[in-house]
Amino acid sequence: MSDERGGRAANIFDVARLAGVSHQTVSRVLNDLPNVRPATRERVEQAIAQLRYSPSPAARALVTRRTRTIGLVTPVTADYGPTSIAMHFNLAARAARYSVDAVRSPDGDAASVRGVIESLLRQRVDAIVLIVNDVGVLEVVRGIELTVPVVAAAASQRRHPRLVSIDQYRGARAAVRHLAELGHTRILHLAGPAQNPDALERIRGWRDELAARRLVAIDPPHGDWSAASGFALGGTLPVEP
């Protein structure tokens, strides 16, 4: 097949010819559009693989007005939570045939986050996802108005259609409830960073469950999520021998 093309890269017409379909059908398969029979889709995908065809992102964007690229804004951290979210986001995007343009932004720097978002918009991404580690950045997400969808991964007691989160509040209450039902009455808490949305929701859940059971809440010390920080803070807690 490479000889027939004279050494040039395959194009959409080569794929169509090999699969025995029109180039419009190849385009529908490439763009995940409906009304393509499974057998036809399979033939086209086999032809794409055989010819090692890679569609031009610029050409695709001209036709569909979409780049099939999602901007991902992540905090500058190696913590398990944000890195795990970013990893699985990339896997899900790849499975849906989207590219990811990932950019890191300093925690708590709302101006930096706005700048990163503007940069991604100039690259014509189809949507923007933010992994939020600071309540200041969360407020930016709530107040921003863009021409593309924006979603943030962050915990918050205020519901918002742009937020996707693990329910840290209910998780913290469940943990306290479990310990209280075992008979414990002094339940202390080692908290995460003071500006971290997840940490704040855990504190709120811990306090509310203690209050509901009329147990005393001692102000928690704040760490940085690391094991070393937890170990150091654990030594400062007023634990009875």
PyMOL commands that set and color helices and strands:
alter all, ss='L'
color gray80, all
select helices_A, chain A and resi 12-19+23-30+38-51+57-64+80-95+110-122+135-143+168-181+197-212+227-234
alter helices_A, ss='H'
color red, helices_A
select strands_A, chain A and resi 69-75+99-105+127-131+150-153+163-164
alter strands_A, ss='S'
color yellow, strands_A
deselect
rebuild
show_as cartoon
